[in-house]
Amino acid sequence: MWCNFLQNGAKIKFLSWLSSVWFVVDICVFIKLLFLDEIICYSSAAIKWRVICLFLVITIMDN
């Protein structure tokens, strides 16, 4: 699986996809916070930190 990320084109596509997905997720979380409890905010923040860690692992492996 990691071999695909070592190719520049695949990695750039993955990172741009990841950033666009989290932009949409941030908007959805903001909308949910207007109507629902803060539990959703905590769970989405935990998921976001996992994705950030995955991004750091990919960056470190590329170096």
PDB file with one MODEL, atoms N, CA, C and O in Angstrom:
MODEL        1
ATOM      1  N   MET A   1       0.823  -1.195   0.000  1.00  0.00           N
ATOM      2  CA  MET A   1       0.000   0.000   0.000  1.00  0.00           C
ATOM      3  C   MET A   1       0.865   1.256   0.000  1.00  0.00           C
ATOM      4  O   MET A   1       0.545   2.233  -0.676  1.00  0.00           O
ATOM      5  N   TRP A   2       1.965   1.230   0.762  1.00  0.00           N
ATOM      6  CA  TRP A   2       2.792   2.431   0.864  1.00  0.00           C
ATOM      7  C   TRP A   2       3.530   2.728  -0.431  1.00  0.00           C
ATOM      8  O   TRP A   2       3.950   3.864  -0.653  1.00  0.00           O
ATOM      9  N   CYS A   3       3.697   1.727  -1.290  1.00  0.00           N
ATOM     10  CA  CYS A   3       4.434   1.958  -2.534  1.00  0.00           C
ATOM     11  C   CYS A   3       3.723   2.983  -3.408  1.00  0.00           C
ATOM     12  O   CYS A   3       4.370   3.766  -4.103  1.00  0.00           O
ATOM     13  N   ASN A   4       2.401   2.980  -3.373  1.00  0.00           N
ATOM     14  CA  ASN A   4       1.660   3.942  -4.176  1.00  0.00           C
ATOM     15  C   ASN A   4       1.912   5.370  -3.720  1.00  0.00           C
ATOM     16  O   ASN A   4       1.914   6.295  -4.532  1.00  0.00           O
ATOM     17  N   PHE A   5       2.127   5.551  -2.410  1.00  0.00           N
ATOM     18  CA  PHE A   5       2.325   6.894  -1.883  1.00  0.00           C
ATOM     19  C   PHE A   5       3.725   7.421  -2.199  1.00  0.00           C
ATOM     20  O   PHE A   5       3.963   8.627  -2.133  1.00  0.00           O
ATOM     21  N   LEU A   6       4.648   6.527  -2.542  1.00  0.00           N
ATOM     22  CA  LEU A   6       6.009   6.967  -2.836  1.00  0.00           C
ATOM     23  C   LEU A   6       6.116   7.585  -4.222  1.00  0.00           C
ATOM     24  O   LEU A   6       7.098   8.263  -4.520  1.00  0.00           O
ATOM     25  N   GLN A   7       5.132   7.363  -5.062  1.00  0.00           N
ATOM     26  CA  GLN A   7       5.116   7.989  -6.378  1.00  0.00           C
ATOM     27  C   GLN A   7       4.572   9.407  -6.231  1.00  0.00           C
ATOM     28  O   GLN A   7       3.555   9.623  -5.572  1.00  0.00           O
ATOM     29  N   ASN A   8       5.251  10.371  -6.846  1.00  0.00           N
ATOM     30  CA  ASN A   8       4.893  11.778  -6.646  1.00  0.00           C
ATOM     31  C   ASN A   8       3.462  12.081  -7.060  1.00  0.00           C
ATOM     32  O   ASN A   8       2.731  12.747  -6.327  1.00  0.00           O
ATOM     33  N   GLY A   9       3.056  11.597  -8.231  1.00  0.00           N
ATOM     34  CA  GLY A   9       1.706  11.882  -8.706  1.00  0.00           C
ATOM     35  C   GLY A   9       0.645  11.330  -7.778  1.00  0.00           C
ATOM     36  O   GLY A   9      -0.332  12.013  -7.470  1.00  0.00           O
ATOM     37  N   ALA A  10       0.830  10.092  -7.329  1.00  0.00           N
ATOM     38  CA  ALA A  10      -0.152   9.469  -6.443  1.00  0.00           C
ATOM     39  C   ALA A  10      -0.194  10.191  -5.107  1.00  0.00           C
ATOM     40  O   ALA A  10      -1.261  10.367  -4.521  1.00  0.00           O
ATOM     41  N   LYS A  11       0.976  10.610  -4.627  1.00  0.00           N
ATOM     42  CA  LYS A  11       1.014  11.272  -3.323  1.00  0.00           C
ATOM     43  C   LYS A  11       0.338  12.639  -3.398  1.00  0.00           C
ATOM     44  O   LYS A  11      -0.404  13.012  -2.489  1.00  0.00           O
ATOM     45  N   ILE A  12       0.586  13.383  -4.465  1.00  0.00           N
ATOM     46  CA  ILE A  12      -0.037  14.698  -4.612  1.00  0.00           C
ATOM     47  C   ILE A  12      -1.550  14.557  -4.719  1.00  0.00           C
ATOM     48  O   ILE A  12      -2.291  15.333  -4.115  1.00  0.00           O
ATOM     49  N   LYS A  13      -2.011  13.572  -5.482  1.00  0.00           N
ATOM     50  CA  LYS A  13      -3.455  13.352  -5.598  1.00  0.00           C
ATOM     51  C   LYS A  13      -4.051  12.982  -4.246  1.00  0.00           C
ATOM     52  O   LYS A  13      -5.136  13.442  -3.891  1.00  0.00           O
ATOM     53  N   PHE A  14      -3.334  12.146  -3.492  1.00  0.00           N
ATOM     54  CA  PHE A  14      -3.835  11.729  -2.185  1.00  0.00           C
ATOM     55  C   PHE A  14      -3.916  12.914  -1.235  1.00  0.00           C
ATOM     56  O   PHE A  14      -4.910  13.070  -0.525  1.00  0.00           O
ATOM     57  N   LEU A  15      -2.884  13.749  -1.214  1.00  0.00           N
ATOM     58  CA  LEU A  15      -2.866  14.889  -0.294  1.00  0.00           C
ATOM     59  C   LEU A  15      -3.929  15.916  -0.660  1.00  0.00           C
ATOM     60  O   LEU A  15      -4.565  16.485   0.228  1.00  0.00           O
ATOM     61  N   SER A  16      -4.135  16.164  -1.958  1.00  0.00           N
ATOM     62  CA  SER A  16      -5.164  17.118  -2.356  1.00  0.00           C
ATOM     63  C   SER A  16      -6.551  16.570  -2.043  1.00  0.00           C
ATOM     64  O   SER A  16      -7.445  17.320  -1.651  1.00  0.00           O
ATOM     65  N   TRP A  17      -6.732  15.261  -2.214  1.00  0.00           N
ATOM     66  CA  TRP A  17      -8.007  14.638  -1.863  1.00  0.00           C
ATOM     67  C   TRP A  17      -8.240  14.735  -0.370  1.00  0.00           C
ATOM     68  O   TRP A  17      -9.351  15.020   0.077  1.00  0.00           O
ATOM     69  N   LEU A  18      -7.187  14.496   0.405  1.00  0.00           N
ATOM     70  CA  LEU A  18      -7.302  14.529   1.858  1.00  0.00           C
ATOM     71  C   LEU A  18      -7.656  15.926   2.346  1.00  0.00           C
ATOM     72  O   LEU A  18      -8.498  16.076   3.232  1.00  0.00           O
ATOM     73  N   SER A  19      -7.023  16.951   1.778  1.00  0.00           N
ATOM     74  CA  SER A  19      -7.301  18.317   2.217  1.00  0.00           C
ATOM     75  C   SER A  19      -8.719  18.729   1.844  1.00  0.00           C
ATOM     76  O   SER A  19      -9.380  19.415   2.624  1.00  0.00           O
ATOM     77  N   SER A  20      -9.202  18.327   0.670  1.00  0.00           N
ATOM     78  CA  SER A  20     -10.562  18.679   0.277  1.00  0.00           C
ATOM     79  C   SER A  20     -11.588  17.954   1.134  1.00  0.00           C
ATOM     80  O   SER A  20     -12.626  18.520   1.477  1.00  0.00           O
ATOM     81  N   VAL A  21     -11.299  16.695   1.483  1.00  0.00           N
ATOM     82  CA  VAL A  21     -12.214  15.944   2.341  1.00  0.00           C
ATOM     83  C   VAL A  21     -12.324  16.605   3.702  1.00  0.00           C
ATOM     84  O   VAL A  21     -13.424  16.742   4.237  1.00  0.00           O
ATOM     85  N   TRP A  22     -11.187  17.019   4.275  1.00  0.00           N
ATOM     86  CA  TRP A  22     -11.243  17.618   5.611  1.00  0.00           C
ATOM     87  C   TRP A  22     -11.868  18.997   5.585  1.00  0.00           C
ATOM     88  O   TRP A  22     -12.434  19.426   6.591  1.00  0.00           O
ATOM     89  N   PHE A  23     -11.786  19.715   4.458  1.00  0.00           N
ATOM     90  CA  PHE A  23     -12.482  20.992   4.339  1.00  0.00           C
ATOM     91  C   PHE A  23     -13.986  20.773   4.419  1.00  0.00           C
ATOM     92  O   PHE A  23     -14.688  21.521   5.101  1.00  0.00           O
ATOM     93  N   VAL A  24     -14.484  19.757   3.728  1.00  0.00           N
ATOM     94  CA  VAL A  24     -15.910  19.428   3.773  1.00  0.00           C
ATOM     95  C   VAL A  24     -16.303  18.953   5.165  1.00  0.00           C
ATOM     96  O   VAL A  24     -17.360  19.325   5.675  1.00  0.00           O
ATOM     97  N   VAL A  25     -15.449  18.129   5.786  1.00  0.00           N
ATOM     98  CA  VAL A  25     -15.747  17.625   7.128  1.00  0.00           C
ATOM     99  C   VAL A  25     -15.820  18.766   8.133  1.00  0.00           C
ATOM    100  O   VAL A  25     -16.689  18.763   9.005  1.00  0.00           O
ATOM    101  N   ASP A  26     -14.916  19.746   8.024  1.00  0.00           N
ATOM    102  CA  ASP A  26     -14.944  20.886   8.935  1.00  0.00           C
ATOM    103  C   ASP A  26     -16.249  21.661   8.800  1.00  0.00           C
ATOM    104  O   ASP A  26     -16.814  22.102   9.801  1.00  0.00           O
ATOM    105  N   ILE A  27     -16.727  21.828   7.585  1.00  0.00           N
ATOM    106  CA  ILE A  27     -17.999  22.520   7.377  1.00  0.00           C
ATOM    107  C   ILE A  27     -19.138  21.720   7.993  1.00  0.00           C
ATOM    108  O   ILE A  27     -20.013  22.288   8.647  1.00  0.00           O
ATOM    109  N   CYS A  28     -19.134  20.410   7.788  1.00  0.00           N
ATOM    110  CA  CYS A  28     -20.189  19.561   8.348  1.00  0.00           C
ATOM    111  C   CYS A  28     -20.166  19.588   9.869  1.00  0.00           C
ATOM    112  O   CYS A  28     -21.219  19.630  10.506  1.00  0.00           O
ATOM    113  N   VAL A  29     -18.970  19.564  10.455  1.00  0.00           N
ATOM    114  CA  VAL A  29     -18.865  19.611  11.916  1.00  0.00           C
ATOM    115  C   VAL A  29     -19.391  20.936  12.435  1.00  0.00           C
ATOM    116  O   VAL A  29     -20.075  20.970  13.458  1.00  0.00           O
ATOM    117  N   PHE A  30     -19.086  22.024  11.749  1.00  0.00           N
ATOM    118  CA  PHE A  30     -19.581  23.335  12.170  1.00  0.00           C
ATOM    119  C   PHE A  30     -21.102  23.377  12.132  1.00  0.00           C
ATOM    120  O   PHE A  30     -21.735  23.908  13.044  1.00  0.00           O
ATOM    121  N   ILE A  31     -21.692  22.813  11.072  1.00  0.00           N
ATOM    122  CA  ILE A  31     -23.153  22.784  10.960  1.00  0.00           C
ATOM    123  C   ILE A  31     -23.754  21.916  12.055  1.00  0.00           C
ATOM    124  O   ILE A  31     -24.769  22.277  12.650  1.00  0.00           O
ATOM    125  N   LYS A  32     -23.127  20.764  12.324  1.00  0.00           N
ATOM    126  CA  LYS A  32     -23.642  19.883  13.370  1.00  0.00           C
ATOM    127  C   LYS A  32     -23.545  20.535  14.745  1.00  0.00           C
ATOM    128  O   LYS A  32     -24.419  20.339  15.590  1.00  0.00           O
ATOM    129  N   LEU A  33     -22.491  21.305  14.969  1.00  0.00           N
ATOM    130  CA  LEU A  33     -22.336  21.963  16.269  1.00  0.00           C
ATOM    131  C   LEU A  33     -23.449  22.977  16.512  1.00  0.00           C
ATOM    132  O   LEU A  33     -23.782  23.278  17.659  1.00  0.00           O
ATOM    133  N   LEU A  34     -24.016  23.498  15.441  1.00  0.00           N
ATOM    134  CA  LEU A  34     -25.105  24.461  15.600  1.00  0.00           C
ATOM    135  C   LEU A  34     -26.368  23.788  16.120  1.00  0.00           C
ATOM    136  O   LEU A  34     -27.202  24.435  16.754  1.00  0.00           O
ATOM    137  N   PHE A  35     -26.512  22.492  15.856  1.00  0.00           N
ATOM    138  CA  PHE A  35     -27.754  21.800  16.189  1.00  0.00           C
ATOM    139  C   PHE A  35     -27.587  20.681  17.219  1.00  0.00           C
ATOM    140  O   PHE A  35     -28.535  20.357  17.935  1.00  0.00           O
ATOM    141  N   LEU A  36     -26.399  20.093  17.301  1.00  0.00           N
ATOM    142  CA  LEU A  36     -26.215  18.913  18.140  1.00  0.00           C
ATOM    143  C   LEU A  36     -25.227  19.188  19.265  1.00  0.00           C
ATOM    144  O   LEU A  36     -24.711  20.298  19.399  1.00  0.00           O
ATOM    145  N   ASP A  37     -24.972  18.167  20.068  1.00  0.00           N
ATOM    146  CA  ASP A  37     -24.096  18.311  21.227  1.00  0.00           C
ATOM    147  C   ASP A  37     -22.628  18.368  20.817  1.00  0.00           C
ATOM    148  O   ASP A  37     -22.279  18.201  19.648  1.00  0.00           O
ATOM    149  N   GLU A  38     -21.781  18.609  21.814  1.00  0.00           N
ATOM    150  CA  GLU A  38     -20.352  18.728  21.555  1.00  0.00           C
ATOM    151  C   GLU A  38     -19.672  17.371  21.398  1.00  0.00           C
ATOM    152  O   GLU A  38     -18.492  17.320  21.050  1.00  0.00           O
ATOM    153  N   ILE A  39     -20.374  16.284  21.642  1.00  0.00           N
ATOM    154  CA  ILE A  39     -19.779  14.949  21.517  1.00  0.00           C
ATOM    155  C   ILE A  39     -19.294  14.723  20.084  1.00  0.00           C
ATOM    156  O   ILE A  39     -18.249  14.107  19.870  1.00  0.00           O
ATOM    157  N   ILE A  40     -20.042  15.214  19.119  1.00  0.00           N
ATOM    158  CA  ILE A  40     -19.651  15.056  17.716  1.00  0.00           C
ATOM    159  C   ILE A  40     -18.333  15.781  17.461  1.00  0.00           C
ATOM    160  O   ILE A  40     -17.478  15.291  16.722  1.00  0.00           O
ATOM    161  N   CYS A  41     -18.178  16.941  18.074  1.00  0.00           N
ATOM    162  CA  CYS A  41     -16.941  17.710  17.903  1.00  0.00           C
ATOM    163  C   CYS A  41     -15.754  16.926  18.427  1.00  0.00           C
ATOM    164  O   CYS A  41     -14.706  16.888  17.782  1.00  0.00           O
ATOM    165  N   TYR A  42     -15.898  16.302  19.580  1.00  0.00           N
ATOM    166  CA  TYR A  42     -14.797  15.548  20.167  1.00  0.00           C
ATOM    167  C   TYR A  42     -14.435  14.341  19.308  1.00  0.00           C
ATOM    168  O   TYR A  42     -13.254  14.067  19.098  1.00  0.00           O
ATOM    169  N   SER A  43     -15.432  13.622  18.812  1.00  0.00           N
ATOM    170  CA  SER A  43     -15.152  12.427  18.019  1.00  0.00           C
ATOM    171  C   SER A  43     -14.508  12.792  16.687  1.00  0.00           C
ATOM    172  O   SER A  43     -13.588  12.107  16.240  1.00  0.00           O
ATOM    173  N   SER A  44     -14.977  13.862  16.047  1.00  0.00           N
ATOM    174  CA  SER A  44     -14.391  14.260  14.770  1.00  0.00           C
ATOM    175  C   SER A  44     -12.975  14.786  14.963  1.00  0.00           C
ATOM    176  O   SER A  44     -12.124  14.604  14.092  1.00  0.00           O
ATOM    177  N   ALA A  45     -12.715  15.438  16.095  1.00  0.00           N
ATOM    178  CA  ALA A  45     -11.356  15.908  16.371  1.00  0.00           C
ATOM    179  C   ALA A  45     -10.406  14.727  16.536  1.00  0.00           C
ATOM    180  O   ALA A  45      -9.260  14.785  16.092  1.00  0.00           O
ATOM    181  N   ALA A  46     -10.877  13.656  17.174  1.00  0.00           N
ATOM    182  CA  ALA A  46     -10.045  12.465  17.343  1.00  0.00           C
ATOM    183  C   ALA A  46      -9.729  11.836  15.990  1.00  0.00           C
ATOM    184  O   ALA A  46      -8.599  11.411  15.750  1.00  0.00           O
ATOM    185  N   ILE A  47     -10.721  11.775  15.106  1.00  0.00           N
ATOM    186  CA  ILE A  47     -10.497  11.220  13.770  1.00  0.00           C
ATOM    187  C   ILE A  47      -9.515  12.093  12.997  1.00  0.00           C
ATOM    188  O   ILE A  47      -8.650  11.583  12.284  1.00  0.00           O
ATOM    189  N   LYS A  48      -9.651  13.408  13.141  1.00  0.00           N
ATOM    190  CA  LYS A  48      -8.772  14.322  12.417  1.00  0.00           C
ATOM    191  C   LYS A  48      -7.322  14.146  12.865  1.00  0.00           C
ATOM    192  O   LYS A  48      -6.411  14.182  12.038  1.00  0.00           O
ATOM    193  N   TRP A  49      -7.105  13.959  14.156  1.00  0.00           N
ATOM    194  CA  TRP A  49      -5.737  13.755  14.634  1.00  0.00           C
ATOM    195  C   TRP A  49      -5.156  12.468  14.085  1.00  0.00           C
ATOM    196  O   TRP A  49      -3.958  12.407  13.808  1.00  0.00           O
ATOM    197  N   ARG A  50      -5.972  11.436  13.921  1.00  0.00           N
ATOM    198  CA  ARG A  50      -5.473  10.188  13.331  1.00  0.00           C
ATOM    199  C   ARG A  50      -5.046  10.400  11.889  1.00  0.00           C
ATOM    200  O   ARG A  50      -4.036   9.849  11.451  1.00  0.00           O
ATOM    201  N   VAL A  51      -5.804  11.192  11.152  1.00  0.00           N
ATOM    202  CA  VAL A  51      -5.453  11.453   9.756  1.00  0.00           C
ATOM    203  C   VAL A  51      -4.188  12.304   9.677  1.00  0.00           C
ATOM    204  O   VAL A  51      -3.350  12.095   8.800  1.00  0.00           O
ATOM    205  N   ILE A  52      -4.050  13.265  10.596  1.00  0.00           N
ATOM    206  CA  ILE A  52      -2.835  14.077  10.622  1.00  0.00           C
ATOM    207  C   ILE A  52      -1.618  13.199  10.901  1.00  0.00           C
ATOM    208  O   ILE A  52      -0.560  13.386  10.301  1.00  0.00           O
ATOM    209  N   CYS A  53      -1.771  12.245  11.811  1.00  0.00           N
ATOM    210  CA  CYS A  53      -0.673  11.315  12.096  1.00  0.00           C
ATOM    211  C   CYS A  53      -0.338  10.480  10.865  1.00  0.00           C
ATOM    212  O   CYS A  53       0.836  10.231  10.590  1.00  0.00           O
ATOM    213  N   LEU A  54      -1.354  10.046  10.122  1.00  0.00           N
ATOM    214  CA  LEU A  54      -1.119   9.292   8.892  1.00  0.00           C
ATOM    215  C   LEU A  54      -0.360  10.141   7.884  1.00  0.00           C
ATOM    216  O   LEU A  54       0.548   9.652   7.213  1.00  0.00           O
ATOM    217  N   PHE A  55      -0.732  11.417   7.777  1.00  0.00           N
ATOM    218  CA  PHE A  55      -0.044  12.337   6.870  1.00  0.00           C
ATOM    219  C   PHE A  55       1.424  12.489   7.264  1.00  0.00           C
ATOM    220  O   PHE A  55       2.302  12.510   6.402  1.00  0.00           O
ATOM    221  N   LEU A  56       1.687  12.595   8.567  1.00  0.00           N
ATOM    222  CA  LEU A  56       3.068  12.722   9.037  1.00  0.00           C
ATOM    223  C   LEU A  56       3.873  11.466   8.728  1.00  0.00           C
ATOM    224  O   LEU A  56       5.045  11.549   8.360  1.00  0.00           O
ATOM    225  N   VAL A  57       3.244  10.302   8.877  1.00  0.00           N
ATOM    226  CA  VAL A  57       3.936   9.048   8.565  1.00  0.00           C
ATOM    227  C   VAL A  57       4.298   8.991   7.091  1.00  0.00           C
ATOM    228  O   VAL A  57       5.404   8.580   6.742  1.00  0.00           O
ATOM    229  N   ILE A  58       3.380   9.396   6.223  1.00  0.00           N
ATOM    230  CA  ILE A  58       3.652   9.394   4.782  1.00  0.00           C
ATOM    231  C   ILE A  58       4.789  10.355   4.462  1.00  0.00           C
ATOM    232  O   ILE A  58       5.665  10.038   3.658  1.00  0.00           O
ATOM    233  N   THR A  59       4.777  11.535   5.095  1.00  0.00           N
ATOM    234  CA  THR A  59       5.829  12.520   4.846  1.00  0.00           C
ATOM    235  C   THR A  59       7.184  12.006   5.311  1.00  0.00           C
ATOM    236  O   THR A  59       8.187  12.173   4.617  1.00  0.00           O
ATOM    237  N   ILE A  60       7.213  11.382   6.479  1.00  0.00           N
ATOM    238  CA  ILE A  60       8.474  10.848   7.002  1.00  0.00           C
ATOM    239  C   ILE A  60       8.994   9.722   6.111  1.00  0.00           C
ATOM    240  O   ILE A  60      10.195   9.642   5.856  1.00  0.00           O
ATOM    241  N   MET A  61       8.108   8.860   5.640  1.00  0.00           N
ATOM    242  CA  MET A  61       8.536   7.751   4.782  1.00  0.00           C
ATOM    243  C   MET A  61       9.047   8.267   3.445  1.00  0.00           C
ATOM    244  O   MET A  61       9.922   7.649   2.837  1.00  0.00           O
ATOM    245  N   ASP A  62       8.510   9.397   2.977  1.00  0.00           N
ATOM    246  CA  ASP A  62       8.970   9.965   1.715  1.00  0.00           C
ATOM    247  C   ASP A  62      10.390  10.507   1.855  1.00  0.00           C
ATOM    248  O   ASP A  62      11.165  10.476   0.899  1.00  0.00           O
ATOM    249  N   ASN A  63      10.730  11.000   3.038  1.00  0.00           N
ATOM    250  CA  ASN A  63      12.082  11.517   3.272  1.00  0.00           C
ATOM    251  C   ASN A  63      13.017  10.357   3.508  1.00  0.00           C
ATOM    252  O   ASN A  63      14.211  10.561   3.727  1.00  0.00           O
TER     253      ASN A  63
ENDMDL
END
